[in-house]
Every structure is written in C-alpha cells, then in structure tokens.
Amino acid sequence: MVGTKAPEDAYTAEPFVPGRGGLPALRRAAAECRGCPLHRDATQTVFGAGNTDARVMLVGEQPGDQEDRQGKPFVGPAGRLLDRALEEAGIDPAEAYVTNAVKHFKFTQAEPRKRRIHKAPNLREMTACGPWLAAELAVVEPELIVVLGATAGKALLGSSFRVTQVRGTLLEEEIHGRPERLVPTVHPSSVLRADDREAAYRGLLSDLKVAAQALG
C-alpha cells in the first residue's frame, strides 16, 4: 500500500480474504473487510449462510435493511418469500447456501433516523467484493448456482448480463475459474414490488422449478 491511502480506496477485498480455512474462517475475516467504502456506513458485514456441502448456492444482490441489522442474509420479507418459493419448487431451503454479490448494505438516507433506502451497488463495488464470492464458491462447490436478479448476474456473468433474456434457463459458464451451472431468475424483492405480485411470484416459482429439475 502506498503512502496513507485507505485500504477501501483500492476497491478490492483480496487482501482480506484468508488463504485457507473453511466458511468459519471466511466469515470471521469478512467481518473485518475494508475492501471498499461501503463498510463505513453499514452496521456490519453480512456474509453467506448455509452448509459447506450445500448442493445449491443462491446469490442475491446485497443485504437489505433487516439483513444489515441482523447480520444474516435473506432474513427480511424477500427472504421469507424466497423460502416459500424454494419449498414449493421442491428445493429444501435448509440445504441451500445463501449469499450476496455485495456483503455490505448500500443505502441513502434523507436524514438520520429516517428510513434507509436501498441503493444498487455499482460495478466497482461488485468487483471489489468478488473475491469473497469466489472464496465461497471454492469452499461450497455447489452443483448449481441460482442467480437472483440483475446485480448478482452482472457480478457473476459480466456487465452485459440481462436477467429478462436468460431467466429460467440452465446456463453453463466458467465463474472464477470453475465450470458452473447457473439458473438466473429475478430477485425476490422485485416480486414484492410488482404491480401483479401473483404473476411475478409464479414467474419466480417457474424459474426455481427449472433449478430443482437441474439438481435432479
């Protein structure tokens, strides 16, 4: 590091990722991550949750308000909707590993004590957080990745990713140097925001059934 530059100015989590150890070691190290400026305003790092031997990894965008407060991914309304859809599609949520492309909550706030409004992470922030996702994939080695929404898709598959073009299809791509099978779908929070929530939920469910079929 040159001079007095803060580590977050480098926009990479690489120096914080431990070279060895499983998920507990990664989780402990991630709690201290200063790889980008997002850590400054967030309450805490929200690392992935689930088993090392999970067959499916679900990757979302970033923690929301509830996740930021509790320190766990997908514990808010979107997480509950996702669990319901997974069960209905035939995937046991307890056998999935859930994480986000970005591990800190990014938000805007009109003034203190006002509601914190979610703000989408930019490409630089997603890239900075990439080493954590790569480490999680290397440890869990899932049979399938379910990509939840556009931000997660861009983080894993590049900036040209469009969820509307590929949702509900089984893709085979190289991710962080490993051949992976992926099924993209929308983020469950978009279902909660949809005008026709029922139709949006059916769409999510249909995509998750493709994922369940791919798991066999």
Secondary structure, DSSP 8 states (H G I E B T S, - for coil): --TT--GGGG---GGGS-SS--HHHHHHHHTT--SSGGGGTSSS----BS-TT-SEEEEES---HHHHHHTSTT-SHHHHHHHHHHHHHT--GGGEEEEESS-S--EE-SSTTS--EE----HHHHHHHHHHHHHHHHHH--SEEEEESHHHHHHHH-TT--HHHHTT--EEEEETTEEEEEEEE--HHHHHH-SSHHHHHHHHHHHHHHHHHHH-
